[in-house]
Amino acid sequence: MRDDSLHKISYELSETCGFIGMEDLNMKGIAQNHKRTLSASNASLGKLARYIETKAVRHGTIVQQVGRFFPSTKLCHKCGHLWQDITEKDRVYCCQNPECRWRGDRDGNAAINILVEALCLAWLHERISDAFARSAVAGIGLDGDVKLCLWRLGKTG
């Protein structure tokens, strides 16, 4: 993807969203997986994530990271059931819970899960920050590789 397109996408997201949840992806690991290398490189995910984070600061948009080991793809966003045996070939998420049986786009399901988890983490972070406002608190460092914006929640007002 060209830089111009990445700038336009990141600008649009950071200007129109009040909150962006992004999954912390290990791009080095993805690049070593030959099946994913081409698509991940072409999409310039790392660069897009950096652009989003930079522009979000300027626009006052909150960006919340979700850990790379959060099971966003395996988790049903409707009932919370974990589909342990889901594979890369499964493009449609089919909830294995007999009481739910929700079916839908796998990536859309993962995006909703990332958004919900990011909102929970942001809320928790805010509560911890309030509680320790006058204390020295160490932050959690990420490896700085890349993050991917998967879902967005528009600004209100």
Backbone as JSON Lines, residues from 0, in Angstrom:
{"i":0,"aa":"M","n":[0.84,-1.17,0.0],"ca":[0.0,0.0,0.0],"c":[0.9,1.24,0.0]}
{"i":1,"aa":"R","n":[0.54,2.24,-0.73],"ca":[1.34,3.45,-0.83],"c":[1.2,4.33,0.41]}
{"i":2,"aa":"D","n":[2.24,5.11,0.69],"ca":[2.22,6.0,1.84],"c":[1.03,6.95,1.82]}
{"i":3,"aa":"D","n":[0.69,7.45,0.63],"ca":[-0.43,8.37,0.53],"c":[-1.72,7.73,1.03]}
{"i":4,"aa":"S","n":[-1.96,6.49,0.64],"ca":[-3.16,5.77,1.1],"c":[-3.12,5.54,2.6]}
{"i":5,"aa":"L","n":[-1.96,5.18,3.12],"ca":[-1.82,4.95,4.56],"c":[-2.09,6.24,5.34]}
{"i":6,"aa":"H","n":[-1.59,7.36,4.84],"ca":[-1.83,8.64,5.5],"c":[-3.32,8.99,5.48]}
{"i":7,"aa":"K","n":[-3.97,8.75,4.36],"ca":[-5.41,9.06,4.25],"c":[-6.24,8.19,5.19]}
{"i":8,"aa":"I","n":[-5.93,6.91,5.23],"ca":[-6.66,6.0,6.13],"c":[-6.44,6.38,7.58]}
{"i":9,"aa":"S","n":[-5.19,6.61,7.95],"ca":[-4.9,6.94,9.35],"c":[-5.49,8.29,9.75]}
{"i":10,"aa":"Y","n":[-5.5,9.24,8.82],"ca":[-6.11,10.54,9.09],"c":[-7.62,10.39,9.32]}
{"i":11,"aa":"E","n":[-8.26,9.65,8.43],"ca":[-9.72,9.44,8.52],"c":[-10.09,8.78,9.86]}
{"i":12,"aa":"L","n":[-9.37,7.72,10.22],"ca":[-9.64,7.03,11.48],"c":[-9.42,7.93,12.68]}
{"i":13,"aa":"S","n":[-8.28,8.62,12.7],"ca":[-7.95,9.42,13.87],"c":[-8.85,10.65,14.0]}
{"i":14,"aa":"E","n":[-9.35,11.16,12.88],"ca":[-10.22,12.34,12.95],"c":[-11.67,11.98,13.25]}
{"i":15,"aa":"T","n":[-12.14,10.83,12.79],"ca":[-13.55,10.49,12.95],"c":[-13.83,9.58,14.14]}
{"i":16,"aa":"C","n":[-12.8,9.04,14.76],"ca":[-13.0,8.12,15.88],"c":[-12.53,8.74,17.18]}
{"i":17,"aa":"G","n":[-13.28,8.5,18.22],"ca":[-12.84,8.93,19.54],"c":[-12.01,7.87,20.23]}
{"i":18,"aa":"F","n":[-12.12,6.65,19.74],"ca":[-11.43,5.52,20.36],"c":[-11.07,4.52,19.28]}
{"i":19,"aa":"I","n":[-9.84,4.02,19.31],"ca":[-9.39,2.99,18.37],"c":[-8.75,1.87,19.17]}
{"i":20,"aa":"G","n":[-9.24,0.66,18.97],"ca":[-8.64,-0.53,19.58],"c":[-7.76,-1.2,18.55]}
{"i":21,"aa":"M","n":[-6.53,-1.5,18.93],"ca":[-5.59,-2.11,17.99],"c":[-4.94,-3.32,18.63]}
{"i":22,"aa":"E","n":[-4.8,-4.36,17.83],"ca":[-4.13,-5.57,18.28],"c":[-2.63,-5.41,18.1]}
{"i":23,"aa":"D","n":[-1.89,-5.74,19.13],"ca":[-0.43,-5.7,19.06],"c":[0.02,-6.95,18.31]}
{"i":24,"aa":"L","n":[0.49,-6.76,17.09],"ca":[0.91,-7.89,16.27],"c":[2.42,-8.0,16.21]}
{"i":25,"aa":"N","n":[2.91,-9.2,16.15],"ca":[4.33,-9.47,16.03],"c":[4.65,-9.58,14.53]}
{"i":26,"aa":"M","n":[4.97,-8.45,13.9],"ca":[5.2,-8.44,12.46],"c":[6.41,-9.28,12.07]}
{"i":27,"aa":"K","n":[7.41,-9.35,12.93],"ca":[8.58,-10.19,12.62],"c":[8.15,-11.65,12.53]}
{"i":28,"aa":"G","n":[7.28,-12.06,13.45],"ca":[6.76,-13.42,13.43],"c":[5.9,-13.69,12.22]}
{"i":29,"aa":"I","n":[5.06,-12.7,11.86],"ca":[4.21,-12.85,10.68],"c":[5.07,-12.94,9.43]}
{"i":30,"aa":"A","n":[6.12,-12.13,9.36],"ca":[7.0,-12.14,8.19],"c":[7.71,-13.49,8.03]}
{"i":31,"aa":"Q","n":[7.95,-14.18,9.14],"ca":[8.61,-15.48,9.07],"c":[7.66,-16.58,8.63]}
{"i":32,"aa":"N","n":[6.34,-16.33,8.73],"ca":[5.35,-17.28,8.26],"c":[5.14,-17.0,6.77]}
{"i":33,"aa":"H","n":[5.66,-17.84,5.92],"ca":[5.67,-17.59,4.48],"c":[4.28,-17.45,3.88]}
{"i":34,"aa":"K","n":[3.26,-18.04,4.49],"ca":[1.89,-17.92,3.99],"c":[1.35,-16.51,4.18]}
{"i":35,"aa":"R","n":[1.84,-15.8,5.19],"ca":[1.32,-14.48,5.5],"c":[2.24,-13.34,5.04]}
{"i":36,"aa":"T","n":[3.44,-13.64,4.69],"ca":[4.44,-12.61,4.41],"c":[3.98,-11.62,3.34]}
{"i":37,"aa":"L","n":[3.52,-12.09,2.23],"ca":[3.17,-11.22,1.12],"c":[2.03,-10.28,1.5]}
{"i":38,"aa":"S","n":[0.95,-10.8,2.06],"ca":[-0.18,-9.94,2.37],"c":[0.15,-8.95,3.48]}
{"i":39,"aa":"A","n":[0.9,-9.36,4.47],"ca":[1.25,-8.45,5.56],"c":[2.18,-7.35,5.07]}
{"i":40,"aa":"S","n":[3.12,-7.71,4.2],"ca":[4.03,-6.7,3.67],"c":[3.3,-5.72,2.77]}
{"i":41,"aa":"N","n":[2.42,-6.22,1.91],"ca":[1.7,-5.35,1.0],"c":[0.77,-4.4,1.74]}
{"i":42,"aa":"A","n":[0.22,-4.82,2.81],"ca":[-0.71,-3.98,3.55],"c":[0.02,-2.94,4.39]}
{"i":43,"aa":"S","n":[1.31,-3.07,4.56],"ca":[2.1,-2.12,5.35],"c":[1.48,-1.88,6.72]}
{"i":44,"aa":"L","n":[1.15,-2.96,7.4],"ca":[0.44,-2.86,8.67],"c":[1.21,-2.08,9.73]}
{"i":45,"aa":"G","n":[2.49,-2.32,9.81],"ca":[3.28,-1.61,10.82],"c":[3.29,-0.11,10.6]}
{"i":46,"aa":"K","n":[3.46,0.28,9.37],"ca":[3.49,1.7,9.04],"c":[2.12,2.33,9.31]}
{"i":47,"aa":"L","n":[1.07,1.64,8.93],"ca":[-0.28,2.15,9.16],"c":[-0.53,2.35,10.66]}
{"i":48,"aa":"A","n":[-0.13,1.39,11.46],"ca":[-0.32,1.49,12.9],"c":[0.43,2.69,13.47]}
{"i":49,"aa":"R","n":[1.65,2.91,13.03],"ca":[2.42,4.06,13.51],"c":[1.76,5.38,13.1]}
{"i":50,"aa":"Y","n":[1.26,5.44,11.87],"ca":[0.58,6.65,11.41],"c":[-0.68,6.9,12.23]}
{"i":51,"aa":"I","n":[-1.43,5.85,12.51],"ca":[-2.65,6.0,13.32],"c":[-2.3,6.54,14.69]}
{"i":52,"aa":"E","n":[-1.29,5.95,15.33],"ca":[-0.92,6.38,16.67],"c":[-0.47,7.84,16.69]}
{"i":53,"aa":"T","n":[0.31,8.24,15.69],"ca":[0.8,9.63,15.63],"c":[-0.35,10.6,15.42]}
{"i":54,"aa":"K","n":[-1.21,10.3,14.47],"ca":[-2.32,11.21,14.16],"c":[-3.36,11.23,15.28]}
{"i":55,"aa":"A","n":[-3.53,10.11,15.96],"ca":[-4.49,10.03,17.07],"c":[-4.13,11.03,18.17]}
{"i":56,"aa":"V","n":[-2.85,11.17,18.44],"ca":[-2.42,12.14,19.46],"c":[-2.84,13.55,19.07]}
{"i":57,"aa":"R","n":[-2.64,13.89,17.81],"ca":[-3.0,15.23,17.32],"c":[-4.51,15.5,17.39]}
{"i":58,"aa":"H","n":[-5.31,14.45,17.17],"ca":[-6.75,14.63,17.14],"c":[-7.44,14.31,18.47]}
{"i":59,"aa":"G","n":[-6.66,13.94,19.46],"ca":[-7.24,13.62,20.76],"c":[-7.98,12.29,20.8]}
{"i":60,"aa":"T","n":[-7.63,11.4,19.9],"ca":[-8.24,10.08,19.84],"c":[-7.49,9.13,20.76]}
{"i":61,"aa":"I","n":[-8.23,8.35,21.51],"ca":[-7.62,7.37,22.41],"c":[-7.3,6.11,21.61]}
{"i":62,"aa":"V","n":[-6.07,5.64,21.73],"ca":[-5.67,4.38,21.09],"c":[-5.31,3.41,22.21]}
{"i":63,"aa":"Q","n":[-5.96,2.25,22.21],"ca":[-5.71,1.24,23.23],"c":[-5.23,-0.04,22.58]}
{"i":64,"aa":"Q","n":[-4.11,-0.53,23.05],"ca":[-3.54,-1.78,22.55],"c":[-4.22,-2.98,23.22]}
{"i":65,"aa":"V","n":[-4.39,-4.05,22.47],"ca":[-4.85,-5.33,22.99],"c":[-3.72,-6.32,22.74]}
{"i":66,"aa":"G","n":[-3.36,-7.08,23.74],"ca":[-2.24,-8.0,23.64],"c":[-2.38,-9.01,22.52]}
{"i":67,"aa":"R","n":[-1.26,-9.38,21.95],"ca":[-1.27,-10.29,20.8],"c":[-1.75,-11.69,21.14]}
{"i":68,"aa":"F","n":[-1.78,-12.04,22.41],"ca":[-2.24,-13.37,22.8],"c":[-3.71,-13.39,23.21]}
{"i":69,"aa":"F","n":[-4.39,-12.26,23.14],"ca":[-5.83,-12.23,23.38],"c":[-6.51,-13.03,22.26]}
{"i":70,"aa":"P","n":[-7.4,-13.98,22.61],"ca":[-7.96,-14.89,21.59],"c":[-9.1,-14.25,20.78]}
{"i":71,"aa":"S","n":[-8.84,-13.15,20.13],"ca":[-9.89,-12.41,19.43],"c":[-10.56,-13.23,18.33]}
{"i":72,"aa":"T","n":[-9.81,-14.05,17.64],"ca":[-10.37,-14.85,16.55],"c":[-11.14,-16.05,17.07]}
{"i":73,"aa":"K","n":[-10.73,-16.59,18.2],"ca":[-11.34,-17.81,18.73],"c":[-12.59,-17.56,19.57]}
{"i":74,"aa":"L","n":[-12.79,-16.33,20.02],"ca":[-13.85,-15.99,20.96],"c":[-15.12,-15.54,20.24]}
{"i":75,"aa":"C","n":[-16.26,-16.1,20.61],"ca":[-17.54,-15.66,20.05],"c":[-17.92,-14.35,20.73]}
{"i":76,"aa":"H","n":[-18.14,-13.31,19.96],"ca":[-18.47,-12.01,20.55],"c":[-19.88,-11.98,21.14]}
{"i":77,"aa":"K","n":[-20.72,-12.94,20.78],"ca":[-22.09,-12.98,21.3],"c":[-22.18,-13.65,22.67]}
{"i":78,"aa":"C","n":[-21.52,-14.81,22.81],"ca":[-21.69,-15.57,24.06],"c":[-20.38,-15.79,24.83]}
{"i":79,"aa":"G","n":[-19.24,-15.49,24.2],"ca":[-17.95,-15.65,24.88],"c":[-17.36,-17.04,24.79]}
{"i":80,"aa":"H","n":[-18.0,-17.94,24.06],"ca":[-17.48,-19.31,23.91],"c":[-16.18,-19.29,23.1]}
{"i":81,"aa":"L","n":[-15.23,-20.12,23.49],"ca":[-13.94,-20.2,22.81],"c":[-13.92,-21.38,21.84]}
{"i":82,"aa":"W","n":[-13.72,-21.1,20.55],"ca":[-13.62,-22.15,19.53],"c":[-12.14,-22.5,19.41]}
{"i":83,"aa":"Q","n":[-11.72,-23.53,20.11],"ca":[-10.32,-23.89,20.2],"c":[-9.73,-24.37,18.87]}
{"i":84,"aa":"D","n":[-10.53,-25.01,18.05],"ca":[-10.01,-25.66,16.85],"c":[-10.16,-24.81,15.58]}
{"i":85,"aa":"I","n":[-10.42,-23.54,15.7],"ca":[-10.56,-22.69,14.51],"c":[-9.22,-22.65,13.77]}
{"i":86,"aa":"T","n":[-9.28,-22.64,12.44],"ca":[-8.06,-22.61,11.64],"c":[-8.07,-21.38,10.73]}
{"i":87,"aa":"E","n":[-6.96,-21.13,10.08],"ca":[-6.86,-20.01,9.13],"c":[-7.83,-20.18,7.97]}
{"i":88,"aa":"K","n":[-8.16,-21.42,7.64],"ca":[-9.07,-21.68,6.53],"c":[-10.52,-21.37,6.87]}
{"i":89,"aa":"D","n":[-10.84,-21.29,8.16],"ca":[-12.2,-20.99,8.58],"c":[-12.46,-19.49,8.44]}
{"i":90,"aa":"R","n":[-13.07,-19.08,7.34],"ca":[-13.34,-17.66,7.09],"c":[-14.64,-17.22,7.74]}
{"i":91,"aa":"V","n":[-15.52,-18.18,8.03],"ca":[-16.79,-17.89,8.71],"c":[-16.66,-18.43,10.13]}
{"i":92,"aa":"Y","n":[-16.97,-17.56,11.1],"ca":[-16.94,-17.99,12.5],"c":[-18.27,-18.69,12.79]}
{"i":93,"aa":"C","n":[-18.19,-19.92,13.27],"ca":[-19.37,-20.69,13.64],"c":[-19.24,-21.04,15.12]}
{"i":94,"aa":"C","n":[-20.01,-20.37,15.95],"ca":[-19.91,-20.61,17.39],"c":[-20.24,-22.06,17.69]}
{"i":95,"aa":"Q","n":[-19.39,-22.7,18.48],"ca":[-19.54,-24.11,18.82],"c":[-20.44,-24.33,20.03]}
{"i":96,"aa":"N","n":[-20.88,-23.24,20.65],"ca":[-21.78,-23.33,21.8],"c":[-23.18,-23.69,21.29]}
{"i":97,"aa":"P","n":[-23.75,-24.85,21.7],"ca":[-25.06,-25.27,21.2],"c":[-26.17,-24.27,21.53]}
{"i":98,"aa":"E","n":[-25.99,-23.46,22.55],"ca":[-27.02,-22.49,22.92],"c":[-26.91,-21.18,22.13]}
{"i":99,"aa":"C","n":[-25.83,-20.99,21.42],"ca":[-25.61,-19.75,20.67],"c":[-25.66,-20.01,19.16]}
{"i":100,"aa":"R","n":[-24.69,-20.76,18.66],"ca":[-24.55,-21.11,17.23],"c":[-24.5,-19.89,16.3]}
{"i":101,"aa":"W","n":[-23.95,-18.76,16.79],"ca":[-23.83,-17.57,15.95],"c":[-22.9,-17.86,14.79]}
{"i":102,"aa":"R","n":[-23.22,-17.33,13.6],"ca":[-22.39,-17.48,12.41],"c":[-22.16,-16.1,11.8]}
{"i":103,"aa":"G","n":[-20.94,-15.85,11.38],"ca":[-20.65,-14.58,10.73],"c":[-19.19,-14.5,10.31]}
{"i":104,"aa":"D","n":[-18.81,-13.37,9.76],"ca":[-17.45,-13.14,9.29],"c":[-16.45,-13.28,10.44]}
{"i":105,"aa":"R","n":[-15.43,-14.09,10.23],"ca":[-14.43,-14.34,11.27],"c":[-13.69,-13.07,11.66]}
{"i":106,"aa":"D","n":[-13.29,-12.27,10.66],"ca":[-12.54,-11.05,10.96],"c":[-13.41,-10.01,11.64]}
{"i":107,"aa":"G","n":[-14.67,-9.92,11.25],"ca":[-15.59,-9.0,11.9],"c":[-15.81,-9.39,13.36]}
{"i":108,"aa":"N","n":[-15.93,-10.68,13.62],"ca":[-16.07,-11.18,14.98],"c":[-14.84,-10.82,15.81]}
{"i":109,"aa":"A","n":[-13.66,-11.02,15.22],"ca":[-12.41,-10.7,15.93],"c":[-12.32,-9.2,16.2]}
{"i":110,"aa":"A","n":[-12.74,-8.39,15.24],"ca":[-12.68,-6.94,15.41],"c":[-13.56,-6.47,16.56]}
{"i":111,"aa":"I","n":[-14.75,-7.05,16.66],"ca":[-15.64,-6.7,17.77],"c":[-15.01,-7.11,19.09]}
{"i":112,"aa":"N","n":[-14.41,-8.28,19.14],"ca":[-13.74,-8.74,20.36],"c":[-12.59,-7.82,20.74]}
{"i":113,"aa":"I","n":[-11.84,-7.36,19.76],"ca":[-10.73,-6.44,20.04],"c":[-11.25,-5.11,20.56]}
{"i":114,"aa":"L","n":[-12.31,-4.61,19.96],"ca":[-12.9,-3.36,20.42],"c":[-13.38,-3.47,21.87]}
{"i":115,"aa":"V","n":[-14.1,-4.53,22.18],"ca":[-14.62,-4.72,23.53],"c":[-13.48,-4.85,24.54]}
{"i":116,"aa":"E","n":[-12.47,-5.64,24.2],"ca":[-11.31,-5.8,25.09],"c":[-10.56,-4.48,25.26]}
{"i":117,"aa":"A","n":[-10.39,-3.74,24.18],"ca":[-9.71,-2.44,24.25],"c":[-10.48,-1.47,25.14]}
{"i":118,"aa":"L","n":[-11.79,-1.45,25.01],"ca":[-12.61,-0.58,25.87],"c":[-12.48,-0.97,27.33]}
{"i":119,"aa":"C","n":[-12.48,-2.27,27.62],"ca":[-12.29,-2.74,29.0],"c":[-10.92,-2.36,29.54]}
{"i":120,"aa":"L","n":[-9.88,-2.54,28.72],"ca":[-8.53,-2.17,29.15],"c":[-8.41,-0.67,29.37]}
{"i":121,"aa":"A","n":[-9.02,0.12,28.51],"ca":[-8.96,1.58,28.66],"c":[-9.66,2.01,29.93]}
{"i":122,"aa":"W","n":[-10.8,1.4,30.22],"ca":[-11.53,1.72,31.44],"c":[-10.7,1.34,32.66]}
{"i":123,"aa":"L","n":[-10.09,0.16,32.64],"ca":[-9.26,-0.29,33.75],"c":[-8.06,0.63,33.92]}
{"i":124,"aa":"H","n":[-7.42,0.99,32.79],"ca":[-6.26,1.88,32.85],"c":[-6.64,3.22,33.48]}
{"i":125,"aa":"E","n":[-7.81,3.74,33.11],"ca":[-8.26,5.02,33.67],"c":[-8.47,4.9,35.17]}
{"i":126,"aa":"R","n":[-9.04,3.79,35.62],"ca":[-9.28,3.6,37.06],"c":[-7.96,3.47,37.81]}
{"i":127,"aa":"I","n":[-7.01,2.75,37.24],"ca":[-5.71,2.6,37.9],"c":[-5.0,3.95,37.94]}
{"i":128,"aa":"S","n":[-5.06,4.7,36.85],"ca":[-4.41,6.02,36.81],"c":[-5.0,6.94,37.85]}
{"i":129,"aa":"D","n":[-6.33,6.91,38.0],"ca":[-6.97,7.75,39.01],"c":[-6.54,7.35,40.42]}
{"i":130,"aa":"A","n":[-6.43,6.05,40.65],"ca":[-6.09,5.55,41.98],"c":[-4.65,5.87,42.37]}
{"i":131,"aa":"F","n":[-3.76,5.9,41.37],"ca":[-2.34,6.12,41.65],"c":[-1.83,7.44,41.07]}
{"i":132,"aa":"A","n":[-2.7,8.42,40.98],"ca":[-2.34,9.69,40.33],"c":[-1.11,10.33,40.96]}
{"i":133,"aa":"R","n":[-0.91,10.14,42.24],"ca":[0.23,10.79,42.91],"c":[1.36,9.8,43.2]}
{"i":134,"aa":"S","n":[1.28,8.62,42.67],"ca":[2.3,7.6,42.9],"c":[3.14,7.41,41.64]}
{"i":135,"aa":"A","n":[4.35,6.92,41.82],"ca":[5.18,6.57,40.67],"c":[4.7,5.23,40.15]}
{"i":136,"aa":"V","n":[4.25,5.21,38.91],"ca":[3.72,3.98,38.32],"c":[4.49,3.69,37.05]}
{"i":137,"aa":"A","n":[4.97,2.47,36.9],"ca":[5.69,2.08,35.69],"c":[4.68,1.65,34.63]}
{"i":138,"aa":"G","n":[4.94,2.03,33.39],"ca":[4.06,1.64,32.29],"c":[4.46,0.28,31.74]}
{"i":139,"aa":"I","n":[3.56,-0.27,30.96],"ca":[3.83,-1.55,30.31],"c":[4.39,-1.25,28.93]}
{"i":140,"aa":"G","n":[5.58,-1.76,28.65],"ca":[6.2,-1.51,27.35],"c":[5.88,-2.6,26.35]}
{"i":141,"aa":"L","n":[5.56,-2.2,25.13],"ca":[5.37,-3.16,24.05],"c":[6.67,-3.24,23.27]}
{"i":142,"aa":"D","n":[6.81,-4.25,22.48],"ca":[8.05,-4.4,21.73],"c":[8.16,-3.41,20.59]}
{"i":143,"aa":"G","n":[7.12,-2.62,20.37],"ca":[7.2,-1.56,19.39],"c":[7.12,-2.02,17.94]}
{"i":144,"aa":"D","n":[6.88,-3.31,17.72],"ca":[6.82,-3.78,16.34],"c":[5.69,-3.08,15.59]}
{"i":145,"aa":"V","n":[4.48,-3.53,15.78],"ca":[3.35,-2.92,15.08],"c":[2.05,-3.23,15.78]}
{"i":146,"aa":"K","n":[1.09,-2.45,15.44],"ca":[-0.25,-2.65,15.94],"c":[-1.18,-2.53,14.74]}
{"i":147,"aa":"L","n":[-2.34,-3.12,14.81],"ca":[-3.27,-3.11,13.69],"c":[-4.62,-2.59,14.16]}
{"i":148,"aa":"C","n":[-5.13,-1.59,13.51],"ca":[-6.45,-1.08,13.84],"c":[-7.48,-1.99,13.18]}
{"i":149,"aa":"L","n":[-8.35,-2.56,13.96],"ca":[-9.32,-3.49,13.41],"c":[-10.75,-3.0,13.5]}
{"i":150,"aa":"W","n":[-11.03,-2.13,14.4],"ca":[-12.41,-1.7,14.59],"c":[-12.4,-0.28,15.1]}
{"i":151,"aa":"R","n":[-13.47,0.42,14.95],"ca":[-13.5,1.78,15.43],"c":[-14.84,2.14,16.03]}
{"i":152,"aa":"L","n":[-14.82,3.09,16.94],"ca":[-16.01,3.61,17.59],"c":[-16.0,5.1,17.33]}
{"i":153,"aa":"G","n":[-17.01,5.62,16.68],"ca":[-17.04,7.04,16.3],"c":[-17.14,7.96,17.5]}
{"i":154,"aa":"K","n":[-16.64,9.18,17.31],"ca":[-16.74,10.21,18.33],"c":[-18.21,10.61,18.47]}
{"i":155,"aa":"T","n":[-18.58,11.0,19.65],"ca":[-19.94,11.5,19.87],"c":[-19.87,12.99,20.14]}
{"i":156,"aa":"G","n":[-20.87,13.69,19.66],"ca":[-20.95,15.13,19.92],"c":[-20.17,15.99,19.0]}
